[in-house]
Amino acid sequence: MLPYDPDSTTLSPTTEETPKTAFSETVFETDVEQVAFTCSLVLSSAGISHHLSQRPDNLIISVTADDTQAAHEQIQAYFHENKNWPPRPVESTSSFTPLLQPPTLLLIGGLALFYSITGPWADHSFWFTNGAGDAEAILKNGEWYRLITALTLHADTTHLLGNCLLGGFLFHFFCRLSGNGLGLFSMLLTATLANLINVFLHGDNHHFVGFSTAVFSIIGMLAILSRQHQIRTGYQRIMPFMAGAALLAMLGSSGERTDLGAHFFGLCCGLVVGWILSRKPLLTLRHSVIFQTILFLLFIAGIFTSWKSALF
């Protein structure tokens, strides 16, 4: 590549040996100086003698009559090969910041406040009698609302604290990736599906309560979305599963009221729904305030109507 000398009217070594009058054919003209210099270098690299001249309104590249066709071909080939260069910046679907901070305290506070009203799981508790997960009532009596109301009830204080502390931690990061409305709605949807699958597999005589099914669904969704957002460090990639293991350790992995099936299906449903959330249409819709608001209202409506059906 030859350096451009602004004080010279030629860019190739052969042009100095050729009279300027020999460059009688104009092959390119432009008012953009950088483009003119680039085309001049293209001709120089192809060994085509040429003359670059400045006019009042533009710059002109001229060649000899014998080199006219070759010069046209070189310039056209250059523009054809570089028509999409530099590439247009691609809008990243993985960069997302929710309009509002995740309602983590609202979720945790709501679960804790509701527990202060319902108390622990007791045989004759009004709340648990009407809202706890009961496979027989669901399958035989069609009380499907129990799939949702059971998520808001907790067996004891340890059960509540485990779900609130670890679940709130995971929920916060999940909503930072999904948005508040989409995060809440997808959490409720996956947990409800997991409870439904668990009920069908257990059949009659199966009772369950607790938010832990939703926590494990968040683990699955967060694991998939973490990959979509190119989180590479080992700690961040396994963080959801570490939290899940800690929750199991806190609640125990056996016992009458430890529902490992719900945890497992919550995780599986979370992985599936997480894959759906990582698709481009939903990644784009996350930025819509209207979309997020509608899903937030659907989440509230789902909880409210479920308890309304349970109590009235």
C-alpha positions as CSV (number, residue, x, y, z in Angstrom):
1,M,0.0,0.0,0.0
2,L,1.4,3.4,-1.0
3,P,1.1,6.4,1.3
4,Y,-1.0,9.3,0.0
5,D,0.9,12.6,-0.5
6,P,-1.5,15.5,-0.5
7,D,0.9,17.6,-2.5
8,S,1.0,15.1,-5.3
9,T,-1.7,14.5,-7.9
10,T,-0.9,10.8,-8.3
11,L,-0.8,7.8,-6.1
12,S,0.9,5.1,-8.1
13,P,4.6,5.1,-9.1
14,T,3.8,4.7,-12.8
15,T,1.8,7.9,-12.9
16,E,4.8,10.1,-12.5
17,E,6.3,8.8,-15.8
18,T,3.0,9.4,-17.7
19,P,1.9,12.9,-18.7
20,K,-1.1,14.2,-16.8
21,T,-3.0,14.7,-20.1
22,A,-2.9,11.0,-20.7
23,F,-5.4,10.5,-17.8
24,S,-8.4,11.4,-20.0
25,E,-11.0,9.0,-18.7
26,T,-12.9,9.7,-15.4
27,V,-13.7,6.5,-13.7
28,F,-14.9,7.7,-10.3
29,E,-16.0,10.9,-8.6
30,T,-17.2,11.7,-5.1
31,D,-17.4,14.5,-2.6
32,V,-16.2,12.2,0.3
33,E,-12.5,12.6,0.6
34,Q,-11.9,9.3,2.4
35,V,-13.8,7.3,-0.2
36,A,-11.7,8.9,-3.0
37,F,-8.5,8.0,-1.2
38,T,-9.7,4.4,-0.7
39,C,-10.6,4.0,-4.3
40,S,-7.2,5.4,-5.3
41,L,-5.5,2.8,-3.1
42,V,-7.6,0.1,-4.7
43,L,-6.3,1.1,-8.1
44,S,-2.8,1.4,-6.8
45,S,-2.9,-2.1,-5.4
46,A,-4.1,-3.4,-8.8
47,G,-1.2,-1.6,-10.5
48,I,-3.5,0.7,-12.5
49,S,-2.0,4.2,-13.1
50,H,-4.4,7.0,-12.3
51,H,-4.7,10.6,-11.4
52,L,-6.6,12.0,-8.3
53,S,-7.6,15.6,-8.8
54,Q,-9.5,18.1,-6.6
55,R,-12.4,20.0,-8.1
56,P,-14.5,22.7,-6.4
57,D,-17.3,20.3,-5.4
58,N,-15.7,16.9,-5.6
59,L,-12.7,14.7,-6.2
60,I,-12.1,12.9,-9.5
61,I,-10.1,9.8,-10.3
62,S,-8.9,9.6,-13.9
63,V,-7.1,6.9,-15.9
64,T,-5.8,6.3,-19.4
65,A,-8.2,5.1,-22.0
66,D,-6.5,1.7,-22.0
67,D,-7.1,1.2,-18.3
68,T,-10.7,2.5,-18.2
69,Q,-12.4,-0.9,-18.1
70,A,-10.0,-2.5,-15.6
71,A,-10.3,0.6,-13.3
72,H,-14.1,0.3,-13.4
73,E,-14.0,-3.4,-12.6
74,Q,-11.6,-2.9,-9.7
75,I,-13.7,-0.1,-8.1
76,Q,-17.0,-1.9,-8.6
77,A,-15.5,-5.1,-7.2
78,Y,-14.3,-3.2,-4.1
79,F,-17.8,-1.7,-3.4
80,H,-19.5,-5.1,-4.1
81,E,-17.2,-6.9,-1.6
82,N,-17.6,-4.2,1.0
83,K,-21.2,-3.2,0.6
84,N,-22.1,-4.5,4.1
85,W,-18.9,-3.2,5.8
86,P,-18.7,-2.1,8.5
87,P,-21.5,-4.3,9.7
88,R,-24.4,-2.5,11.4
89,P,-24.4,-2.8,15.1
90,V,-26.8,-5.6,16.2
91,E,-29.2,-4.8,19.0
92,S,-28.4,-7.2,21.8
93,T,-31.4,-9.0,23.2
94,S,-29.4,-10.1,26.2
95,S,-28.8,-6.6,27.6
96,F,-31.8,-5.9,29.8
97,T,-32.5,-3.8,32.8
98,P,-35.9,-3.9,34.4
99,L,-37.7,-0.6,34.7
100,L,-38.3,-1.2,38.4
101,Q,-36.3,-3.1,41.0
102,P,-37.5,-6.7,41.5
103,P,-40.3,-6.9,44.1
104,T,-38.3,-9.2,46.2
105,L,-39.2,-7.6,49.6
106,L,-42.9,-7.5,48.5
107,L,-42.9,-11.2,47.7
108,I,-41.0,-12.3,50.9
109,G,-43.0,-9.9,53.0
110,G,-46.3,-11.2,51.5
111,L,-45.4,-14.8,52.3
112,A,-44.3,-13.9,55.9
113,L,-47.4,-11.8,56.5
114,F,-49.7,-14.5,55.2
115,Y,-47.9,-17.1,57.5
116,S,-48.5,-14.8,60.5
117,I,-52.3,-15.1,59.6
118,T,-52.5,-18.8,58.7
119,G,-50.0,-20.2,61.2
120,P,-48.3,-23.6,60.8
121,W,-49.9,-26.6,59.2
122,A,-52.6,-28.0,61.5
123,D,-55.2,-30.6,60.9
124,H,-58.2,-28.4,61.7
125,S,-56.8,-25.1,60.3
126,F,-59.3,-23.2,58.3
127,W,-56.7,-22.0,55.8
128,F,-55.1,-25.4,55.3
129,T,-58.3,-27.2,55.1
130,N,-59.5,-25.0,52.2
131,G,-56.2,-24.1,50.5
132,A,-53.6,-26.9,51.1
133,G,-52.7,-29.1,48.2
134,D,-55.0,-32.2,48.3
135,A,-54.7,-34.6,45.4
136,E,-58.1,-36.2,46.0
137,A,-59.9,-32.8,46.1
138,I,-58.1,-31.7,43.0
139,L,-58.6,-34.8,40.9
140,K,-62.1,-35.8,42.1
141,N,-63.7,-32.5,43.1
142,G,-62.0,-30.3,40.5
143,E,-60.5,-27.9,43.1
144,W,-57.7,-26.9,40.8
145,Y,-57.2,-23.6,42.7
146,R,-55.3,-25.7,45.3
147,L,-52.4,-26.0,42.9
148,I,-51.9,-22.2,43.5
149,T,-53.1,-21.6,47.0
150,A,-50.8,-24.4,48.3
151,L,-47.8,-22.3,47.2
152,T,-48.7,-19.6,49.7
153,L,-49.0,-21.9,52.7
154,H,-46.1,-23.2,54.8
155,A,-45.9,-26.1,57.2
156,D,-43.7,-24.3,59.9
157,T,-41.3,-21.5,60.5
158,T,-38.3,-23.4,59.1
159,H,-40.2,-24.1,56.0
160,L,-41.1,-20.4,55.6
161,L,-37.6,-19.1,56.3
162,G,-35.9,-21.5,53.9
163,N,-38.2,-20.5,51.1
164,C,-38.1,-16.8,51.9
165,L,-34.3,-16.4,52.3
166,L,-33.1,-18.6,49.4
167,G,-36.1,-18.2,47.3
168,G,-36.0,-14.4,47.6
169,F,-32.3,-14.4,46.7
170,L,-32.9,-16.4,43.5
171,F,-36.1,-14.5,42.7
172,H,-34.2,-11.2,42.8
173,F,-31.7,-12.3,40.2
174,F,-34.3,-14.0,38.1
175,C,-36.4,-10.9,37.8
176,R,-33.2,-8.9,36.9
177,L,-33.1,-11.1,33.8
178,S,-36.7,-11.6,33.0
179,G,-38.4,-8.4,34.2
180,N,-40.9,-8.3,37.1
181,G,-44.2,-9.1,35.4
182,L,-42.7,-11.9,33.3
183,G,-40.7,-13.2,36.2
184,L,-43.7,-13.4,38.6
185,F,-46.1,-14.9,36.0
186,S,-43.6,-17.5,34.7
187,M,-42.8,-18.5,38.3
188,L,-46.4,-19.0,39.1
189,L,-47.0,-20.9,35.9
190,T,-44.1,-23.3,36.3
191,A,-44.9,-24.0,39.9
192,T,-48.5,-24.7,39.1
193,L,-47.6,-27.1,36.3
194,A,-45.1,-28.8,38.6
195,N,-47.8,-29.3,41.3
196,L,-50.2,-30.6,38.7
197,I,-47.7,-33.2,37.3
198,N,-46.9,-34.3,40.8
199,V,-50.6,-34.7,41.7
200,F,-51.2,-36.8,38.6
201,L,-48.2,-39.1,39.4
202,H,-49.0,-39.4,43.1
203,G,-52.7,-40.0,42.7
204,D,-55.0,-39.7,45.7
205,N,-54.0,-39.3,49.3
206,H,-51.2,-36.8,48.6
207,H,-51.1,-33.4,50.5
208,F,-48.6,-30.6,50.0
209,V,-47.9,-27.0,50.8
210,G,-45.1,-24.6,50.3
211,F,-43.4,-22.1,48.0
212,S,-40.4,-24.5,47.5
213,T,-41.9,-25.8,44.2
214,A,-41.7,-22.2,42.9
215,V,-38.2,-21.9,44.2
216,F,-37.0,-24.9,42.3
217,S,-38.8,-23.7,39.1
218,I,-36.8,-20.5,39.5
219,I,-33.6,-22.5,39.7
220,G,-34.4,-24.1,36.4
221,M,-35.3,-20.9,34.6
222,L,-32.4,-19.0,36.1
223,A,-30.0,-21.7,35.0
224,I,-31.1,-21.4,31.4
225,L,-31.3,-17.6,31.3
226,S,-27.8,-17.4,32.8
227,R,-26.5,-19.2,29.8
228,Q,-28.4,-16.9,27.4
229,H,-26.9,-13.9,29.1
230,Q,-23.4,-15.4,28.7
231,I,-22.6,-15.6,32.4
232,R,-19.3,-17.6,32.2
233,T,-17.8,-17.7,35.7
234,G,-18.2,-21.0,37.4
235,Y,-19.7,-19.6,40.6
236,Q,-22.5,-17.7,38.8
237,R,-23.3,-20.7,36.6
238,I,-23.8,-23.1,39.5
239,M,-25.3,-20.5,41.9
240,P,-28.9,-21.6,41.3
241,F,-28.1,-25.2,42.0
242,M,-26.0,-24.3,45.1
243,A,-29.0,-22.5,46.4
244,G,-31.3,-25.4,45.7
245,A,-28.9,-27.8,47.5
246,A,-28.9,-25.4,50.5
247,L,-32.7,-25.3,50.5
248,L,-32.9,-29.1,50.5
249,A,-30.4,-29.2,53.4
250,M,-32.5,-26.7,55.3
251,L,-35.8,-28.4,54.7
252,G,-34.5,-31.9,54.8
253,S,-34.6,-34.5,52.0
254,S,-37.0,-36.9,53.7
255,G,-40.1,-36.8,55.9
256,E,-43.8,-36.7,55.7
257,R,-44.0,-33.2,54.5
258,T,-41.0,-33.1,52.2
259,D,-42.2,-33.3,48.7
260,L,-39.2,-34.2,46.6
261,G,-41.5,-34.9,43.6
262,A,-42.7,-31.3,43.6
263,H,-39.1,-30.1,43.8
264,F,-38.0,-32.3,41.0
265,F,-40.9,-31.4,38.7
266,G,-40.5,-27.7,39.6
267,L,-36.9,-27.9,38.4
268,C,-37.9,-29.7,35.2
269,C,-40.7,-27.3,34.4
270,G,-38.3,-24.4,35.1
271,L,-35.8,-25.7,32.6
272,V,-38.4,-26.0,29.9
273,V,-40.0,-22.6,30.6
274,G,-36.5,-21.1,30.9
275,W,-35.7,-22.3,27.4
276,I,-38.9,-20.7,26.1
277,L,-38.0,-17.4,27.9
278,S,-34.6,-17.5,26.3
279,R,-36.2,-17.3,22.8
280,K,-35.8,-14.1,20.9
281,P,-39.5,-13.0,20.9
282,L,-39.8,-13.1,24.7
283,L,-36.3,-11.6,25.1
284,T,-37.6,-8.7,23.0
285,L,-41.0,-8.5,24.8
286,R,-39.2,-8.1,28.1
287,H,-38.6,-4.4,27.2
288,S,-42.3,-3.7,26.8
289,V,-43.8,-2.0,29.9
290,I,-47.3,-2.9,28.8
291,F,-46.4,-6.6,28.4
292,Q,-44.7,-6.7,31.8
293,T,-47.7,-4.9,33.4
294,I,-50.2,-7.3,31.9
295,L,-48.3,-10.3,33.2
296,F,-47.9,-8.7,36.7
297,L,-51.7,-8.2,36.8
298,L,-52.3,-11.8,35.7
299,F,-50.1,-13.0,38.5
300,I,-52.0,-11.0,41.1
301,A,-55.3,-12.1,39.6
302,G,-54.2,-15.8,39.7
303,I,-53.4,-15.6,43.4
304,F,-56.5,-13.6,44.3
305,T,-59.0,-15.7,42.3
306,S,-57.5,-18.9,43.6
307,W,-58.0,-17.9,47.2
308,K,-61.4,-16.5,46.5
309,S,-62.5,-19.9,45.1
310,A,-61.0,-21.6,48.1
311,L,-62.7,-19.4,50.7
312,F,-66.1,-18.7,49.1
